[in-house]
């Protein structure tokens, strides 16, 4: 089915002293991109989570925000153990001492200053059973949030599909009007050619069979839009088929629209006819509206 590239999903729960929250949002993007923001203590799960997401989302940029914080329990009551990143602490202390000595300052870092260092305090599950339980719940939260995201993308996709069907129907009606006018365009050009020939025959010195042959060839090239109309009709049928596809079709639709625009421009350039020119303008306006909608499709 048609899916939008925009969506949102979230999920959360508490387990073993941890509060787990997962949020993800997706927006339009030419390709498929995924960015997962997860606490560094749990970054070993990032690759597996990314693969899970990429199996379901083929196009669009998805940003995932994962937080794991300690619930308001004492350390003893929870399954969480705090560790100090001593290497990080020492590096901060050494750098601060160099700054203090270079600038001749008297102040030293306080405990409050040290505790404010990002990622200084690392909290981990106390045992492997707790770790596995938290990882399992985190994975479940991720899948729940992803499910909500996909549901939203599919719901929006249905609205896009319905709108595109109406617009492609209108485009086909305009195409039908163009096809009905095409013979008249040829007749008008033929009439103009006859008048031009008569003008040439009035002046014997200007009469030139090669010139007449050239005028006829120019008429055939300029006025015959049958090939363009046939290709355009084929593109419309392919577009309709994509609306019922179960695969991501956004790029294919975008390519077809480029081809439909190209055929429309050629028709406008070849047929110097007021009514047909007005139809070309209307066609291009509708194709642009369709293109804007297609930019939202996976």
Secondary structure, DSSP 8 states (H G I E B T S, - for coil): ---BS-EEEEEEEEETTEEEEEEEEEE--SSEEEEEE--GGGGGGHHHHHHHHHTT--SEEEEEEEEEEE-SS-TTTSSEEEEE-HHHHHHHHHHHHHHHHHHT------HHHHHTSTT-EEEEESSHHHHHHHHHHHHHHHHHHHHHHHHHHHHHHHHHHHHHHHHHHHHHHHHHHHHHHHHHHHHHHHHHHHHHHHHHHHSGGG--HHHHHHHHHHHHHHH--HHHHHHHHHHHHHHHHHTT-SS--HHHHHHHHHHHHHHHHHHHHH---HHHHHHHHHHHHHHHHHHHHHTTB-
